Amino acid sequence: MFASRGELQRRFVEIDGIRTHYLVVGDGRPVVMLHGNGESVADWSRTLPHPASGLRVYAIDLPGAGDSDKPMFDYSAEGLADFVTRFLDALVIERPALVGHSLGGLVALIIA
């Protein structure tokens, strides 16, 4: 069951010179949500405000998407998986559950 678990926060972190936008809400075990190709954190707009109890949910705008920088970058699934791994390291997110759809699902699979 979903319920309000705190205020949705909009944040930025710089990873290898790439200003990266992400949203975070809740407290507890980490869950990282990865959007599909050509999409953004807006894909999760119906679920993010209502995380399940005991979860801290992060949604990242991958490079080139949403409010993140749009640099010259390796936009392959492997390049994005490497970037997400650096995002996890930068925020010290350990052993997260990864949720993705479309390209985000492939990125999650590569990381796993």
GROMACS elastic network, one bead per residue, 0.5 to 0.9 nm:
[ bonds ]
;  ai    aj funct       b0    kb
    1    51     6  0.88810   500
    1    52     6  0.64605   500
    1    53     6  0.82680   500
    2     5     6  0.87676   500
    2    47     6  0.84841   500
    2    50     6  0.53833   500
    2    51     6  0.59438   500
    2    52     6  0.50354   500
    2    53     6  0.74556   500
    3    49     6  0.84492   500
    3    50     6  0.51581   500
    3    51     6  0.66122   500
    3    52     6  0.65294   500
    3    53     6  0.73950   500
    4     7     6  0.80400   500
    4    26     6  0.84525   500
    4    49     6  0.66600   500
    4    51     6  0.68782   500
    4    52     6  0.83030   500
    4    53     6  0.86704   500
    5     8     6  0.87577   500
    5    25     6  0.71306   500
    5    26     6  0.51288   500
    5    27     6  0.75893   500
    5    49     6  0.77935   500
    5    50     6  0.64484   500
    5    51     6  0.63285   500
    5    52     6  0.76569   500
    5    53     6  0.69508   500
    5    54     6  0.88200   500
    5    55     6  0.88292   500
    6     9     6  0.89558   500
    6    25     6  0.62667   500
    6    26     6  0.56562   500
    6    27     6  0.82668   500
    6    49     6  0.81791   500
    6    50     6  0.85691   500
    6    51     6  0.89331   500
    7    24     6  0.85585   500
    7    25     6  0.62007   500
    7    26     6  0.76858   500
    7    49     6  0.74709   500
    8    23     6  0.67331   500
    8    24     6  0.58566   500
    8    26     6  0.79050   500
    8    48     6  0.74643   500
    8    49     6  0.60785   500
    9    22     6  0.84545   500
    9    23     6  0.55516   500
    9    24     6  0.52984   500
    9    25     6  0.62666   500
   10    21     6  0.74510   500
   10    22     6  0.61650   500
   10    24     6  0.67661   500
   11    20     6  0.83521   500
   11    21     6  0.59094   500
   11    22     6  0.54427   500
   11    23     6  0.60287   500
   11    24     6  0.76748   500
   12    19     6  0.65336   500
   12    20     6  0.53341   500
   12    22     6  0.60800   500
   12    23     6  0.85105   500
   12    68     6  0.82316   500
   13    18     6  0.81581   500
   13    19     6  0.58812   500
   13    20     6  0.52520   500
   13    21     6  0.67075   500
   13    22     6  0.80108   500
   13    87     6  0.82681   500
   13    90     6  0.80454   500
   13    91     6  0.83663   500
   14    17     6  0.57629   500
   14    18     6  0.53128   500
   14    20     6  0.58020   500
   14    21     6  0.87903   500
   14    87     6  0.88141   500
   14    90     6  0.85986   500
   15    18     6  0.51149   500
   15    19     6  0.65400   500
   15    20     6  0.69600   500
   15    83     6  0.80920   500
   15    86     6  0.70738   500
   15    87     6  0.67141   500
   15    90     6  0.73278   500
   16    19     6  0.84697   500
   16    83     6  0.89932   500
   16    86     6  0.86083   500
   18    63     6  0.74506   500
   18    68     6  0.75364   500
   18    69     6  0.58513   500
   18    70     6  0.81192   500
   18    71     6  0.73063   500
   19    63     6  0.83929   500
   19    67     6  0.86425   500
   19    68     6  0.57541   500
   19    69     6  0.54259   500
   19    70     6  0.89503   500
   20    60     6  0.75589   500
   20    61     6  0.67006   500
   20    62     6  0.72589   500
   20    63     6  0.69009   500
   20    67     6  0.73618   500
   20    69     6  0.63892   500
   20    87     6  0.86679   500
   21    41     6  0.88690   500
   21    59     6  0.87014   500
   21    60     6  0.61774   500
   21    61     6  0.54817   500
   21    62     6  0.79517   500
   21    63     6  0.88363   500
   21    66     6  0.77362   500
   21    67     6  0.56495   500
   21    69     6  0.82722   500
   22    41     6  0.74295   500
   22    58     6  0.67388   500
   22    59     6  0.54327   500
   22    61     6  0.58013   500
   22    62     6  0.87121   500
   22    67     6  0.84647   500
   22    68     6  0.82353   500
   23    41     6  0.75571   500
   23    48     6  0.83113   500
   23    57     6  0.79981   500
   23    58     6  0.55680   500
   23    59     6  0.51434   500
   23    60     6  0.65226   500
   23    61     6  0.85548   500
   24    48     6  0.80203   500
   24    56     6  0.70190   500
   24    57     6  0.54928   500
   24    59     6  0.65280   500
   24    60     6  0.88267   500
   25    48     6  0.71055   500
   25    49     6  0.71403   500
   25    50     6  0.83555   500
   25    51     6  0.71988   500
   25    55     6  0.83259   500
   25    56     6  0.57280   500
   25    57     6  0.54034   500
   25    58     6  0.68334   500
   26    49     6  0.88346   500
   26    50     6  0.84201   500
   26    51     6  0.63331   500
   26    52     6  0.81574   500
   26    53     6  0.76891   500
   26    54     6  0.73606   500
   26    55     6  0.57620   500
   26    57     6  0.62245   500
   27    30     6  0.80779   500
   27    53     6  0.78160   500
   27    54     6  0.57981   500
   27    55     6  0.52598   500
   27    57     6  0.79083   500
   28    53     6  0.79220   500
   28    56     6  0.50321   500
   28    57     6  0.86646   500
   29    54     6  0.62354   500
   29    56     6  0.56527   500
   29    57     6  0.82054   500
   29    95     6  0.87178   500
   29    96     6  0.71824   500
   29    97     6  0.82609   500
   30    54     6  0.89646   500
   30    55     6  0.59347   500
   30    57     6  0.58755   500
   30    58     6  0.74254   500
   30    93     6  0.69138   500
   30    94     6  0.76408   500
   30    95     6  0.75156   500
   30    97     6  0.64268   500
   30    98     6  0.87423   500
   31    55     6  0.68219   500
   31    56     6  0.61369   500
   31    58     6  0.61282   500
   31    59     6  0.84629   500
   31    95     6  0.89259   500
   31    96     6  0.52104   500
   31    98     6  0.58464   500
   31    99     6  0.71922   500
   32    56     6  0.85653   500
   32    57     6  0.59356   500
   32    59     6  0.57857   500
   32    60     6  0.75626   500
   32    88     6  0.89325   500
   32    96     6  0.64768   500
   32    97     6  0.62508   500
   32    99     6  0.60926   500
   32   100     6  0.82992   500
   33    41     6  0.82091   500
   33    44     6  0.78718   500
   33    57     6  0.73960   500
   33    58     6  0.61033   500
   33    60     6  0.67440   500
   33    97     6  0.85554   500
   33    98     6  0.60387   500
   33   100     6  0.56469   500
   33   101     6  0.86649   500
   33   104     6  0.78887   500
   33   108     6  0.89733   500
   34    40     6  0.83987   500
   34    41     6  0.77990   500
   34    58     6  0.88966   500
   34    59     6  0.63639   500
   34    60     6  0.63305   500
   34    61     6  0.77869   500
   34    62     6  0.77082   500
   34    98     6  0.74510   500
   34    99     6  0.60771   500
   34   101     6  0.68717   500
   34   102     6  0.89871   500
   34   103     6  0.81310   500
   34   105     6  0.70679   500
   34   107     6  0.78376   500
   34   108     6  0.75382   500
   35    38     6  0.84365   500
   35    39     6  0.60465   500
   35    40     6  0.57141   500
   35    41     6  0.63834   500
   35    42     6  0.85205   500
   35    43     6  0.64584   500
   35    44     6  0.79120   500
   35    59     6  0.80087   500
   35    60     6  0.77278   500
   35    61     6  0.74692   500
   35    62     6  0.77423   500
   35    99     6  0.86241   500
   35   100     6  0.58942   500
   35   101     6  0.59815   500
   35   102     6  0.73481   500
   35   103     6  0.70668   500
   35   105     6  0.79524   500
   36    39     6  0.54286   500
   36    40     6  0.73437   500
   36    43     6  0.82105   500
   36   100     6  0.72528   500
   36   101     6  0.54913   500
   36   105     6  0.75857   500
   37    40     6  0.82796   500
   37    65     6  0.85590   500
   37   101     6  0.89406   500
   37   102     6  0.68361   500
   37   103     6  0.54234   500
   37   104     6  0.73779   500
   38    64     6  0.86063   500
   38    65     6  0.68373   500
   38    66     6  0.89087   500
   39    42     6  0.74481   500
   39    43     6  0.67350   500
   39    61     6  0.84034   500
   39    65     6  0.65675   500
   39    66     6  0.72841   500
   40    43     6  0.59018   500
   40    44     6  0.82771   500
   40    59     6  0.87719   500
   40    60     6  0.77289   500
   40    61     6  0.53432   500
   40    62     6  0.73967   500
   40    65     6  0.56599   500
   40    66     6  0.50091   500
   40    67     6  0.82893   500
   41    44     6  0.56781   500
   41    45     6  0.71122   500
   41    59     6  0.57887   500
   41    60     6  0.61467   500
   41    61     6  0.55675   500
   41    62     6  0.86895   500
   41    65     6  0.85998   500
   41    66     6  0.70178   500
   42    45     6  0.50361   500
   42    46     6  0.85409   500
   42    61     6  0.89199   500
   42    66     6  0.81282   500
   43    46     6  0.79138   500
   43    47     6  0.89394   500
   44    47     6  0.54694   500
   44    48     6  0.57435   500
   44    49     6  0.88463   500
   44    59     6  0.75733   500
   45    48     6  0.56514   500
   45    49     6  0.71399   500
   46    49     6  0.68286   500
   46    50     6  0.78685   500
   47    50     6  0.56075   500
   47    51     6  0.67439   500
   48    51     6  0.59877   500
   48    57     6  0.72040   500
   48    58     6  0.83578   500
   48    59     6  0.79775   500
   50    53     6  0.89139   500
   51    54     6  0.82649   500
   51    55     6  0.64372   500
   51    56     6  0.74588   500
   51    57     6  0.68266   500
   52    55     6  0.59445   500
   52    56     6  0.86883   500
   53    56     6  0.87169   500
   60    68     6  0.86367   500
   60    84     6  0.85971   500
   60    87     6  0.88789   500
   61    64     6  0.79073   500
   61    65     6  0.55144   500
   61    66     6  0.56020   500
   61    67     6  0.66551   500
   61    68     6  0.57765   500
   62    65     6  0.55115   500
   62    66     6  0.77274   500
   62    67     6  0.89703   500
   62    68     6  0.66767   500
   62    69     6  0.86761   500
   62    80     6  0.74024   500
   62    83     6  0.83056   500
   62    84     6  0.79281   500
   63    66     6  0.83167   500
   63    67     6  0.88012   500
   63    68     6  0.56256   500
   63    69     6  0.58437   500
   63    70     6  0.57686   500
   63    71     6  0.72119   500
   63    73     6  0.78676   500
   63    75     6  0.79157   500
   63    80     6  0.78773   500
   63    83     6  0.83993   500
   64    67     6  0.82780   500
   64    68     6  0.62587   500
   64    69     6  0.58167   500
   64    71     6  0.66922   500
   64    72     6  0.88435   500
   64    73     6  0.84885   500
   64    75     6  0.83044   500
   65    68     6  0.58075   500
   65    69     6  0.74368   500
   65    70     6  0.69574   500
   66    69     6  0.83187   500
   67    70     6  0.87753   500
   70    73     6  0.81014   500
   72    75     6  0.86830   500
   73    76     6  0.88333   500
   73    79     6  0.79673   500
   74    77     6  0.85086   500
   74    78     6  0.81858   500
   74    79     6  0.50924   500
   74    80     6  0.72192   500
   75    78     6  0.79220   500
   75    79     6  0.57172   500
   75    80     6  0.59904   500
   76    79     6  0.50594   500
   76    80     6  0.61865   500
   76    81     6  0.85072   500
   77    80     6  0.51330   500
   77    81     6  0.60454   500
   77    82     6  0.86306   500
   77   103     6  0.70326   500
   77   104     6  0.83058   500
   77   106     6  0.67132   500
   77   107     6  0.54818   500
   77   110     6  0.78139   500
   78    82     6  0.62363   500
   78    83     6  0.86206   500
   78   106     6  0.89388   500
   78   107     6  0.69640   500
   78   110     6  0.70008   500
   78   111     6  0.86899   500
   79    82     6  0.51695   500
   79    83     6  0.62849   500
   79    84     6  0.87683   500
   79   107     6  0.88728   500
   80    84     6  0.61256   500
   80    85     6  0.85463   500
   80   104     6  0.88901   500
   80   107     6  0.65780   500
   81    84     6  0.51034   500
   81    85     6  0.62017   500
   81    86     6  0.87119   500
   81   104     6  0.89844   500
   81   106     6  0.86517   500
   81   107     6  0.50772   500
   81   108     6  0.71321   500
   81   109     6  0.88071   500
   81   110     6  0.64344   500
   81   111     6  0.58893   500
   82    85     6  0.51248   500
   82    86     6  0.64311   500
   82    87     6  0.87479   500
   82   107     6  0.88615   500
   82   111     6  0.78570   500
   83    86     6  0.50875   500
   83    87     6  0.62239   500
   83    88     6  0.87236   500
   84    88     6  0.61930   500
   84    89     6  0.85882   500
   84   107     6  0.82978   500
   84   108     6  0.88789   500
   84   111     6  0.82871   500
   85    88     6  0.51013   500
   85    89     6  0.62874   500
   85    90     6  0.86598   500
   85   111     6  0.73549   500
   86    90     6  0.60286   500
   86    91     6  0.86409   500
   87    90     6  0.50812   500
   87    91     6  0.63084   500
   87    92     6  0.83536   500
   87    93     6  0.83885   500
   88    91     6  0.53694   500
   88    92     6  0.57863   500
   88    94     6  0.71925   500
   88    96     6  0.85271   500
   89    93     6  0.63335   500
   89    94     6  0.79062   500
   90    93     6  0.78514   500
   91    94     6  0.89379   500
   93    96     6  0.65908   500
   98   105     6  0.83300   500
   98   108     6  0.57894   500
   98   109     6  0.85368   500
   98   111     6  0.87502   500
   98   112     6  0.83468   500
   99   104     6  0.76206   500
   99   105     6  0.67479   500
   99   108     6  0.68827   500
  100   103     6  0.74257   500
  100   106     6  0.75016   500
  100   107     6  0.76179   500
  100   108     6  0.63067   500
  100   109     6  0.88397   500
  101   106     6  0.77006   500
  101   108     6  0.89356   500
  102   105     6  0.52805   500
  102   106     6  0.67240   500
  102   107     6  0.89015   500
  103   106     6  0.50974   500
  103   107     6  0.62187   500
  103   108     6  0.86386   500
  104   108     6  0.61438   500
  104   109     6  0.85949   500
  105   108     6  0.50549   500
  105   109     6  0.61932   500
  105   110     6  0.87134   500
  106   110     6  0.62366   500
  106   111     6  0.86815   500
  107   110     6  0.51863   500
  107   111     6  0.63258   500
  107   112     6  0.86761   500
  108   111     6  0.51598   500
  108   112     6  0.61370   500
  109   112     6  0.50720   500
